[in-house]
Amino acid sequence: MLAAPDTMSGWHAHVYYDAASRDAAGRLRDAIAQAFPEAVLGRWHDVPVGPHPQAMYQVAFAPALMPALLPFIALNREGMVVLVHPETGRQKADHTDHAMWMGAVLALDVSRLPD
């Protein structure tokens, strides 16, 4: 069965960083906050959390922001890996089947996610 886009309540972008790219992650975060005040910036996670294999923060945003916010992230990510996925209420599918990656594809521990 095909999923309709109106089943999405929003989007998440997970910006991954390490010690060498934390300053770049901060620059991107500040730029997103300034350019897209409607986006919700999650906490810094300096250690892996949930299914995520390395440090990251999340950017939550409404579907209406996607056409502008995704290109902004793509052009300003300074080489960092970013996972973008919809929020459909199906966490495992959202992080795998529906996921889009900027940069390398990281191995997520999806065993931690409900179906």
N, CA, C and O atoms as CSV, one atom per row, in Angstrom:
chain,resi,resn,atom,element,x,y,z
A,1,MET,N,N,0.839,-1.170,0.000
A,1,MET,CA,C,0.000,0.000,0.000
A,1,MET,C,C,0.890,1.242,0.000
A,1,MET,O,O,1.871,1.309,0.741
A,2,LEU,N,N,0.552,2.204,-0.817
A,2,LEU,CA,C,1.315,3.447,-0.900
A,2,LEU,C,C,0.932,4.384,0.232
A,2,LEU,O,O,-0.231,4.460,0.627
A,3,ALA,N,N,1.912,5.087,0.741
A,3,ALA,CA,C,1.676,6.056,1.812
A,3,ALA,C,C,1.454,7.432,1.201
A,3,ALA,O,O,2.164,7.834,0.279
A,4,ALA,N,N,0.485,8.135,1.711
A,4,ALA,CA,C,0.190,9.482,1.237
A,4,ALA,C,C,1.003,10.506,2.037
A,4,ALA,O,O,1.162,10.354,3.248
A,5,PRO,N,N,1.515,11.544,1.374
A,5,PRO,CA,C,2.294,12.555,2.087
A,5,PRO,C,C,1.540,13.230,3.230
A,5,PRO,O,O,2.161,13.730,4.167
A,6,ASP,N,N,0.211,13.249,3.164
A,6,ASP,CA,C,-0.528,13.902,4.247
A,6,ASP,C,C,-0.537,13.081,5.534
A,6,ASP,O,O,-1.111,13.506,6.537
A,7,THR,N,N,0.105,11.891,5.510
A,7,THR,CA,C,0.241,11.109,6.743
A,7,THR,C,C,1.424,11.583,7.583
A,7,THR,O,O,1.619,11.108,8.702
A,8,MET,N,N,2.210,12.512,7.053
A,8,MET,CA,C,3.379,13.025,7.778
A,8,MET,C,C,2.968,14.199,8.657
A,8,MET,O,O,2.280,15.117,8.210
A,9,SER,N,N,3.396,14.157,9.905
A,9,SER,CA,C,3.131,15.288,10.799
A,9,SER,C,C,4.271,16.295,10.778
A,9,SER,O,O,4.102,17.431,11.221
A,10,GLY,N,N,5.424,15.893,10.269
A,10,GLY,CA,C,6.584,16.777,10.219
A,10,GLY,C,C,7.809,16.033,9.742
A,10,GLY,O,O,7.727,14.911,9.242
A,11,TRP,N,N,8.940,16.679,9.907
A,11,TRP,CA,C,10.238,16.135,9.488
A,11,TRP,C,C,11.247,16.302,10.613
A,11,TRP,O,O,11.121,17.195,11.452
A,12,HIS,N,N,12.243,15.435,10.618
A,12,HIS,CA,C,13.406,15.569,11.503
A,12,HIS,C,C,14.664,15.549,10.648
A,12,HIS,O,O,14.772,14.768,9.702
A,13,ALA,N,N,15.599,16.401,10.982
A,13,ALA,CA,C,16.956,16.336,10.443
A,13,ALA,C,C,17.877,16.080,11.627
A,13,ALA,O,O,17.838,16.820,12.610
A,14,HIS,N,N,18.693,15.056,11.548
A,14,HIS,CA,C,19.672,14.738,12.590
A,14,HIS,C,C,21.041,15.128,12.041
A,14,HIS,O,O,21.507,14.559,11.054
A,15,VAL,N,N,21.671,16.088,12.679
A,15,VAL,CA,C,22.985,16.579,12.258
A,15,VAL,C,C,24.024,15.887,13.128
A,15,VAL,O,O,24.076,16.103,14.339
A,16,TYR,N,N,24.850,15.054,12.505
A,16,TYR,CA,C,25.877,14.293,13.213
A,16,TYR,C,C,27.196,15.063,13.212
A,16,TYR,O,O,27.555,15.709,12.227
A,17,TYR,N,N,27.897,14.980,14.322
A,17,TYR,CA,C,29.175,15.681,14.454
A,17,TYR,C,C,30.096,14.880,15.360
A,17,TYR,O,O,29.674,13.939,16.034
A,18,ASP,N,N,31.355,15.271,15.361
A,18,ASP,CA,C,32.328,14.717,16.291
A,18,ASP,C,C,33.124,15.883,16.866
A,18,ASP,O,O,32.778,17.042,16.633
A,19,ALA,N,N,34.174,15.594,17.606
A,19,ALA,CA,C,34.948,16.666,18.245
A,19,ALA,C,C,35.498,17.642,17.208
A,19,ALA,O,O,35.537,18.848,17.450
A,20,ALA,N,N,35.919,17.129,16.064
A,20,ALA,CA,C,36.506,17.984,15.030
A,20,ALA,C,C,35.466,18.841,14.311
A,20,ALA,O,O,35.806,19.902,13.788
A,21,SER,N,N,34.217,18.405,14.274
A,21,SER,CA,C,33.197,19.151,13.531
A,21,SER,C,C,32.153,19.812,14.432
A,21,SER,O,O,31.148,20.323,13.938
A,22,ARG,N,N,32.382,19.807,15.747
A,22,ARG,CA,C,31.378,20.397,16.652
A,22,ARG,C,C,31.197,21.889,16.396
A,22,ARG,O,O,30.071,22.383,16.462
A,23,ASP,N,N,32.259,22.612,16.110
A,23,ASP,CA,C,32.125,24.045,15.816
A,23,ASP,C,C,31.302,24.260,14.550
A,23,ASP,O,O,30.466,25.163,14.500
A,24,ALA,N,N,31.530,23.445,13.537
A,24,ALA,CA,C,30.746,23.535,12.304
A,24,ALA,C,C,29.280,23.223,12.586
A,24,ALA,O,O,28.388,23.872,12.039
A,25,ALA,N,N,29.032,22.235,13.435
A,25,ALA,CA,C,27.660,21.891,13.813
A,25,ALA,C,C,26.994,23.077,14.512
A,25,ALA,O,O,25.809,23.339,14.309
A,26,GLY,N,N,27.756,23.782,15.325
A,26,GLY,CA,C,27.225,24.970,15.995
A,26,GLY,C,C,26.915,26.086,15.017
A,26,GLY,O,O,25.902,26.772,15.153
A,27,ARG,N,N,27.781,26.270,14.033
A,27,ARG,CA,C,27.509,27.303,13.020
A,27,ARG,C,C,26.234,26.983,12.242
A,27,ARG,O,O,25.416,27.866,11.986
A,28,LEU,N,N,26.073,25.715,11.870
A,28,LEU,CA,C,24.872,25.324,11.139
A,28,LEU,C,C,23.637,25.509,12.012
A,28,LEU,O,O,22.616,26.017,11.550
A,29,ARG,N,N,23.730,25.102,13.255
A,29,ARG,CA,C,22.603,25.239,14.194
A,29,ARG,C,C,22.191,26.705,14.347
A,29,ARG,O,O,21.006,27.035,14.295
A,30,ASP,N,N,23.177,27.574,14.536
A,30,ASP,CA,C,22.879,29.012,14.685
A,30,ASP,C,C,22.258,29.574,13.409
A,30,ASP,O,O,21.334,30.385,13.474
A,31,ALA,N,N,22.757,29.150,12.257
A,31,ALA,CA,C,22.230,29.627,10.983
A,31,ALA,C,C,20.793,29.160,10.778
A,31,ALA,O,O,19.955,29.920,10.295
A,32,ILE,N,N,20.506,27.909,11.146
A,32,ILE,CA,C,19.130,27.404,11.037
A,32,ILE,C,C,18.218,28.199,11.952
A,32,ILE,O,O,17.124,28.594,11.548
A,33,ALA,N,N,18.656,28.439,13.180
A,33,ALA,CA,C,17.832,29.196,14.135
A,33,ALA,C,C,17.509,30.584,13.612
A,33,ALA,O,O,16.393,31.074,13.779
A,34,GLN,N,N,18.481,31.210,12.985
A,34,GLN,CA,C,18.275,32.566,12.475
A,34,GLN,C,C,17.386,32.568,11.229
A,34,GLN,O,O,16.477,33.391,11.121
A,35,ALA,N,N,17.640,31.662,10.296
A,35,ALA,CA,C,16.913,31.657,9.030
A,35,ALA,C,C,15.539,30.997,9.123
A,35,ALA,O,O,14.639,31.320,8.348
A,36,PHE,N,N,15.378,30.068,10.078
A,36,PHE,CA,C,14.137,29.297,10.199
A,36,PHE,C,C,13.692,29.262,11.666
A,36,PHE,O,O,13.778,28.216,12.310
A,37,PRO,N,N,13.226,30.378,12.193
A,37,PRO,CA,C,12.852,30.413,13.620
A,37,PRO,C,C,11.710,29.464,13.967
A,37,PRO,O,O,11.498,29.160,15.141
A,38,GLU,N,N,10.970,28.991,12.961
A,38,GLU,CA,C,9.877,28.046,13.221
A,38,GLU,C,C,10.388,26.640,13.499
A,38,GLU,O,O,9.675,25.826,14.085
A,39,ALA,N,N,11.612,26.350,13.086
A,39,ALA,CA,C,12.200,25.027,13.329
A,39,ALA,C,C,12.499,24.879,14.815
A,39,ALA,O,O,12.856,25.846,15.488
A,40,VAL,N,N,12.350,23.664,15.313
A,40,VAL,CA,C,12.608,23.376,16.727
A,40,VAL,C,C,13.943,22.654,16.822
A,40,VAL,O,O,14.112,21.553,16.297
A,41,LEU,N,N,14.886,23.293,17.502
A,41,LEU,CA,C,16.224,22.721,17.651
A,41,LEU,C,C,16.283,21.883,18.920
A,41,LEU,O,O,16.027,22.374,20.019
A,42,GLY,N,N,16.623,20.611,18.749
A,42,GLY,CA,C,16.745,19.713,19.887
A,42,GLY,C,C,18.057,19.913,20.627
A,42,GLY,O,O,18.920,20.685,20.211
A,43,ARG,N,N,18.178,19.205,21.720
A,43,ARG,CA,C,19.376,19.291,22.554
A,43,ARG,C,C,20.594,18.716,21.842
A,43,ARG,O,O,20.483,17.864,20.961
A,44,TRP,N,N,21.752,19.206,22.249
A,44,TRP,CA,C,23.016,18.609,21.823
A,44,TRP,C,C,23.140,17.267,22.533
A,44,TRP,O,O,22.927,17.176,23.742
A,45,HIS,N,N,23.479,16.245,21.792
A,45,HIS,CA,C,23.775,14.926,22.364
A,45,HIS,C,C,25.218,14.611,21.994
A,45,HIS,O,O,25.494,14.165,20.880
A,46,ASP,N,N,26.128,14.840,22.916
A,46,ASP,CA,C,27.553,14.649,22.642
A,46,ASP,C,C,27.983,13.187,22.683
A,46,ASP,O,O,29.145,12.872,22.424
A,47,VAL,N,N,27.067,12.310,23.001
A,47,VAL,CA,C,27.304,10.860,22.966
A,47,VAL,C,C,26.152,10.230,22.196
A,47,VAL,O,O,25.081,10.826,22.090
A,48,PRO,N,N,26.359,9.032,21.657
A,48,PRO,CA,C,25.263,8.377,20.932
A,48,PRO,C,C,24.021,8.232,21.813
A,48,PRO,O,O,24.119,7.931,23.002
A,49,VAL,N,N,22.863,8.450,21.212
A,49,VAL,CA,C,21.589,8.327,21.926
A,49,VAL,C,C,20.576,7.661,20.992
A,49,VAL,O,O,20.558,7.915,19.788
A,50,GLY,N,N,19.733,6.800,21.577
A,50,GLY,CA,C,18.729,6.110,20.768
A,50,GLY,C,C,19.394,5.297,19.670
A,50,GLY,O,O,20.380,4.604,19.919
A,51,PRO,N,N,18.862,5.380,18.462
A,51,PRO,CA,C,19.435,4.584,17.373
A,51,PRO,C,C,20.658,5.228,16.729
A,51,PRO,O,O,21.269,4.642,15.835
A,52,HIS,N,N,21.013,6.417,17.171
A,52,HIS,CA,C,22.047,7.201,16.493
A,52,HIS,C,C,23.449,6.785,16.949
A,52,HIS,O,O,23.711,6.706,18.149
A,53,PRO,N,N,24.349,6.518,15.996
A,53,PRO,CA,C,25.654,5.946,16.327
A,53,PRO,C,C,26.710,6.947,16.776
A,53,PRO,O,O,27.801,6.549,17.183
A,54,GLN,N,N,26.403,8.240,16.709
A,54,GLN,CA,C,27.382,9.223,17.154
A,54,GLN,C,C,26.665,10.476,17.624
A,54,GLN,O,O,25.439,10.566,17.545
A,55,ALA,N,N,27.424,11.432,18.109
A,55,ALA,CA,C,26.870,12.678,18.615
A,55,ALA,C,C,26.024,13.350,17.542
A,55,ALA,O,O,26.333,13.284,16.352
A,56,MET,N,N,24.932,14.007,17.996
A,56,MET,CA,C,24.057,14.668,17.033
A,56,MET,C,C,23.116,15.613,17.768
A,56,MET,O,O,22.992,15.571,18.992
A,57,TYR,N,N,22.459,16.465,16.992
A,57,TYR,CA,C,21.284,17.181,17.462
A,57,TYR,C,C,20.222,17.069,16.387
A,57,TYR,O,O,20.511,16.811,15.218
A,58,GLN,N,N,18.997,17.267,16.811
A,58,GLN,CA,C,17.860,17.114,15.900
A,58,GLN,C,C,17.261,18.485,15.583
A,58,GLN,O,O,17.238,19.382,16.426
A,59,VAL,N,N,16.787,18.619,14.367
A,59,VAL,CA,C,16.013,19.784,13.951
A,59,VAL,C,C,14.652,19.258,13.525
A,59,VAL,O,O,14.555,18.492,12.566
A,60,ALA,N,N,13.594,19.662,14.233
A,60,ALA,CA,C,12.228,19.257,13.876
A,60,ALA,C,C,11.576,20.412,13.134
A,60,ALA,O,O,11.720,21.574,13.514
A,61,PHE,N,N,10.852,20.073,12.060
A,61,PHE,CA,C,10.238,21.147,11.278
A,61,PHE,C,C,8.984,20.662,10.568
A,61,PHE,O,O,8.820,19.473,10.297
A,62,ALA,N,N,8.113,21.605,10.278
A,62,ALA,CA,C,6.851,21.322,9.598
A,62,ALA,C,C,7.093,21.032,8.119
A,62,ALA,O,O,8.078,21.502,7.548
A,63,PRO,N,N,6.208,20.264,7.499
A,63,PRO,CA,C,6.355,19.970,6.070
A,63,PRO,C,C,6.502,21.219,5.197
A,63,PRO,O,O,7.199,21.183,4.183
A,64,ALA,N,N,5.865,22.299,5.574
A,64,ALA,CA,C,5.940,23.522,4.761
A,64,ALA,C,C,7.351,24.097,4.691
A,64,ALA,O,O,7.666,24.816,3.743
A,65,LEU,N,N,8.212,23.800,5.673
A,65,LEU,CA,C,9.593,24.316,5.675
A,65,LEU,C,C,10.541,23.485,4.806
A,65,LEU,O,O,11.626,23.950,4.458
A,66,MET,N,N,10.145,22.280,4.461
A,66,MET,CA,C,11.065,21.378,3.763
A,66,MET,C,C,11.668,21.966,2.486
A,66,MET,O,O,12.879,21.860,2.295
A,67,PRO,N,N,10.868,22.584,1.598
A,67,PRO,CA,C,11.456,23.067,0.335
A,67,PRO,C,C,12.572,24.096,0.510
A,67,PRO,O,O,13.427,24.226,-0.366
A,68,ALA,N,N,12.581,24.815,1.604
A,68,ALA,CA,C,13.634,25.799,1.843
A,68,ALA,C,C,14.704,25.289,2.809
A,68,ALA,O,O,15.890,25.553,2.613
A,69,LEU,N,N,14.294,24.564,3.845
A,69,LEU,CA,C,15.247,24.146,4.880
A,69,LEU,C,C,16.204,23.063,4.389
A,69,LEU,O,O,17.392,23.115,4.710
A,70,LEU,N,N,15.728,22.093,3.627
A,70,LEU,CA,C,16.629,21.041,3.164
A,70,LEU,C,C,17.744,21.563,2.271
A,70,LEU,O,O,18.900,21.197,2.485
A,71,PRO,N,N,17.453,22.403,1.278
A,71,PRO,CA,C,18.562,22.961,0.501
A,71,PRO,C,C,19.523,23.799,1.362
A,71,PRO,O,O,20.732,23.801,1.130
A,72,PHE,N,N,18.976,24.503,2.345
A,72,PHE,CA,C,19.811,25.301,3.245
A,72,PHE,C,C,20.796,24.405,3.993
A,72,PHE,O,O,21.986,24.712,4.074
A,73,ILE,N,N,20.296,23.301,4.537
A,73,ILE,CA,C,21.166,22.357,5.244
A,73,ILE,C,C,22.183,21.760,4.281
A,73,ILE,O,O,23.368,21.674,4.605
A,74,ALA,N,N,21.733,21.347,3.102
A,74,ALA,CA,C,22.634,20.726,2.125
A,74,ALA,C,C,23.790,21.649,1.765
A,74,ALA,O,O,24.927,21.200,1.622
A,75,LEU,N,N,23.502,22.927,1.621
A,75,LEU,CA,C,24.534,23.884,1.198
A,75,LEU,C,C,25.417,24.372,2.336
A,75,LEU,O,O,26.477,24.948,2.090
A,76,ASN,N,N,24.996,24.151,3.579
A,76,ASN,CA,C,25.726,24.707,4.721
A,76,ASN,C,C,26.172,23.665,5.740
A,76,ASN,O,O,26.535,24.025,6.860
A,77,ARG,N,N,26.154,22.388,5.382
A,77,ARG,CA,C,26.471,21.343,6.355
A,77,ARG,C,C,27.972,21.127,6.545
A,77,ARG,O,O,28.375,20.356,7.416
A,78,GLU,N,N,28.798,21.789,5.752
A,78,GLU,CA,C,30.261,21.718,5.895
A,78,GLU,C,C,30.768,20.279,5.971
A,78,GLU,O,O,31.679,19.978,6.742
A,79,GLY,N,N,30.181,19.399,5.177
A,79,GLY,CA,C,30.646,18.020,5.111
A,79,GLY,C,C,30.080,17.099,6.168
A,79,GLY,O,O,30.338,15.896,6.131
A,80,MET,N,N,29.314,17.627,7.114
A,80,MET,CA,C,28.734,16.769,8.150
A,80,MET,C,C,27.657,15.867,7.556
A,80,MET,O,O,27.018,16.206,6.560
A,81,VAL,N,N,27.475,14.729,8.180
A,81,VAL,CA,C,26.425,13.793,7.787
A,81,VAL,C,C,25.108,14.256,8.401
A,81,VAL,O,O,25.054,14.650,9.566
A,82,VAL,N,N,24.041,14.203,7.591
A,82,VAL,CA,C,22.710,14.579,8.066
A,82,VAL,C,C,21.718,13.512,7.615
A,82,VAL,O,O,21.670,13.142,6.442
A,83,LEU,N,N,20.934,13.028,8.562
A,83,LEU,CA,C,19.820,12.132,8.285
A,83,LEU,C,C,18.545,12.960,8.305
A,83,LEU,O,O,18.301,13.705,9.254
A,84,VAL,N,N,17.739,12.834,7.271
A,84,VAL,CA,C,16.449,13.517,7.206
A,84,VAL,C,C,15.379,12.452,7.048
A,84,VAL,O,O,15.493,11.568,6.199
A,85,HIS,N,N,14.331,12.540,7.874
A,85,HIS,CA,C,13.244,11.568,7.754
A,85,HIS,C,C,11.912,12.205,8.136
A,85,HIS,O,O,11.867,13.155,8.916
A,86,PRO,N,N,10.825,11.667,7.574
A,86,PRO,CA,C,9.510,12.169,7.936
A,86,PRO,C,C,9.080,11.614,9.289
A,86,PRO,O,O,9.650,10.643,9.787
A,87,GLU,N,N,8.084,12.234,9.861
A,87,GLU,CA,C,7.441,11.750,11.077
A,87,GLU,C,C,6.065,11.228,10.681
A,87,GLU,O,O,5.145,12.007,10.429
A,88,THR,N,N,5.930,9.894,10.627
A,88,THR,CA,C,4.654,9.278,10.257
A,88,THR,C,C,4.034,8.514,11.414
A,88,THR,O,O,2.917,8.006,11.307
A,89,GLY,N,N,4.775,8.435,12.538
A,89,GLY,CA,C,4.320,7.609,13.645
A,89,GLY,C,C,4.861,6.194,13.584
A,89,GLY,O,O,4.611,5.388,14.480
A,90,ARG,N,N,5.599,5.893,12.532
A,90,ARG,CA,C,6.227,4.578,12.365
A,90,ARG,C,C,7.745,4.781,12.451
A,90,ARG,O,O,8.424,4.899,11.431
A,91,GLN,N,N,8.264,4.820,13.683
A,91,GLN,CA,C,9.644,5.233,13.905
A,91,GLN,C,C,10.676,4.408,13.152
A,91,GLN,O,O,11.600,4.962,12.556
A,92,LYS,N,N,10.528,3.093,13.173
A,92,LYS,CA,C,11.524,2.253,12.497
A,92,LYS,C,C,11.522,2.530,10.991
A,92,LYS,O,O,12.585,2.715,10.398
A,93,ALA,N,N,10.359,2.560,10.378
A,93,ALA,CA,C,10.260,2.841,8.942
A,93,ALA,C,C,10.738,4.255,8.619
A,93,ALA,O,O,11.382,4.481,7.594
A,94,ASP,N,N,10.420,5.201,9.497
A,94,ASP,CA,C,10.846,6.581,9.241
A,94,ASP,C,C,12.362,6.700,9.203
A,94,ASP,O,O,12.902,7.433,8.374
A,95,HIS,N,N,13.057,5.991,10.086
A,95,HIS,CA,C,14.520,6.061,10.164
A,95,HIS,C,C,15.224,5.167,9.145
A,95,HIS,O,O,16.438,5.273,8.967
A,96,THR,N,N,14.477,4.288,8.474
A,96,THR,CA,C,15.100,3.363,7.510
A,96,THR,C,C,14.484,3.526,6.123
A,96,THR,O,O,15.097,4.122,5.238
A,97,ASP,N,N,13.304,3.012,5.936
A,97,ASP,CA,C,12.662,3.007,4.615
A,97,ASP,C,C,12.419,4.403,4.061
A,97,ASP,O,O,12.506,4.610,2.851
A,98,HIS,N,N,12.120,5.355,4.921
A,98,HIS,CA,C,11.766,6.708,4.485
A,98,HIS,C,C,12.921,7.693,4.628
A,98,HIS,O,O,12.748,8.882,4.358
A,99,ALA,N,N,14.073,7.234,5.039
A,99,ALA,CA,C,15.211,8.105,5.343
A,99,ALA,C,C,15.914,8.604,4.086
A,99,ALA,O,O,15.977,7.920,3.064
A,100,MET,N,N,16.438,9.819,4.199
A,100,MET,CA,C,17.302,10.408,3.170
A,100,MET,C,C,18.580,10.848,3.877
A,100,MET,O,O,18.533,11.365,4.993
A,101,TRP,N,N,19.705,10.642,3.231
A,101,TRP,CA,C,20.990,10.962,3.832
A,101,TRP,C,C,21.719,12.012,3.007
A,101,TRP,O,O,21.690,11.993,1.777
A,102,MET,N,N,22.369,12.922,3.711
A,102,MET,CA,C,23.325,13.850,3.105
A,102,MET,C,C,24.682,13.409,3.620
A,102,MET,O,O,24.923,13.420,4.827
A,103,GLY,N,N,25.564,13.025,2.721
A,103,GLY,CA,C,26.856,12.484,3.122
A,103,GLY,C,C,26.754,10.976,3.292
A,103,GLY,O,O,25.898,10.331,2.686
A,104,ALA,N,N,27.622,10.425,4.108
A,104,ALA,CA,C,27.677,8.977,4.319
A,104,ALA,C,C,26.392,8.476,4.963
A,104,ALA,O,O,25.709,9.209,5.678
A,105,VAL,N,N,26.080,7.225,4.699
A,105,VAL,CA,C,24.961,6.568,5.370
A,105,VAL,C,C,25.525,5.867,6.599
A,105,VAL,O,O,26.384,4.994,6.478
A,106,LEU,N,N,25.047,6.244,7.776
A,106,LEU,CA,C,25.524,5.647,9.018
A,106,LEU,C,C,24.624,4.478,9.413
A,106,LEU,O,O,23.429,4.473,9.116
A,107,ALA,N,N,25.200,3.508,10.072
A,107,ALA,CA,C,24.435,2.361,10.556
A,107,ALA,C,C,23.712,2.752,11.842
A,107,ALA,O,O,24.349,3.052,12.852
A,108,LEU,N,N,22.401,2.746,11.802
A,108,LEU,CA,C,21.590,3.045,12.979
A,108,LEU,C,C,21.269,1.750,13.716
A,108,LEU,O,O,21.178,0.688,13.100
A,109,ASP,N,N,21.098,1.837,15.023
A,109,ASP,CA,C,20.668,0.684,15.816
A,109,ASP,C,C,19.143,0.725,15.892
A,109,ASP,O,O,18.573,1.176,16.885
A,110,VAL,N,N,18.497,0.250,14.839
A,110,VAL,CA,C,17.039,0.336,14.765
A,110,VAL,C,C,16.342,-0.666,15.690
A,110,VAL,O,O,15.119,-0.634,15.823
A,111,SER,N,N,17.100,-1.544,16.324
A,111,SER,CA,C,16.485,-2.463,17.293
A,111,SER,C,C,15.894,-1.688,18.470
A,111,SER,O,O,15.054,-2.209,19.203
A,112,ARG,N,N,16.334,-0.450,18.645
A,112,ARG,CA,C,15.831,0.401,19.742
A,112,ARG,C,C,14.518,1.094,19.389
A,112,ARG,O,O,13.884,1.706,20.248
A,113,LEU,N,N,14.115,0.998,18.130
A,113,LEU,CA,C,12.920,1.728,17.664
A,113,LEU,C,C,11.712,0.803,17.573
A,113,LEU,O,O,11.832,-0.344,17.144
A,114,PRO,N,N,10.553,1.306,17.977
A,114,PRO,CA,C,9.335,0.496,17.781
A,114,PRO,C,C,8.941,0.453,16.325
A,114,PRO,O,O,9.269,1.353,15.552
A,115,ASP,N,N,8.233,-0.603,15.956
A,115,ASP,CA,C,7.751,-0.704,14.572
A,115,ASP,C,C,6.690,0.346,14.366
A,115,ASP,O,O,6.133,0.456,13.273
